[in-house]
Amino acid sequence: MPTVAGVLLFVVGIGLVLDSGFISGGVGASMADYVAAFALLGALLVARAALVAEQSSAEPPTVETKADLPVPGTEVDDLLAKIDANPLDRIEEHDELRERLGTIAAAVFSDLYGVREAAAREALADGTWTDDPHAAAFFMGQYPEWA
């Protein structure tokens, strides 16, 4: 019912704005009283609808919290920390780190250059996979003379 009354009031209002002769006799003092009465009636209908509504205000969505995801590379960082912390186990830890990174590096090298993984491992072992002497020395398993 409030929707029908609202649409009717809207049509009458548009008619009055576009053509003052829409209602015979024009707009006089008594017509202003009718418009005020309709406006008051519309305001009361809106207020009633707001009071009867089940939800009076919008509820914001639930805020998402930060997910605790593992950080890539933490295992490598832990291995490097163990190498630095305990010099006695340095060779074993270094070999473990070299083996783990070598597997990854060979797979990436193989995919990137389209060679077999055995050829990629050979390139890692002889240092021809890079022009960086520090990186090459890491996978060659020996300390270079400049170290």
PyMOL commands that set and color helices and strands:
alter all, ss='L'
color gray80, all
select helices_A, chain A and resi 2-18+20-22+29-52+74-85+87-113+117-126+133-140
alter helices_A, ss='H'
color red, helices_A
deselect
rebuild
show_as cartoon
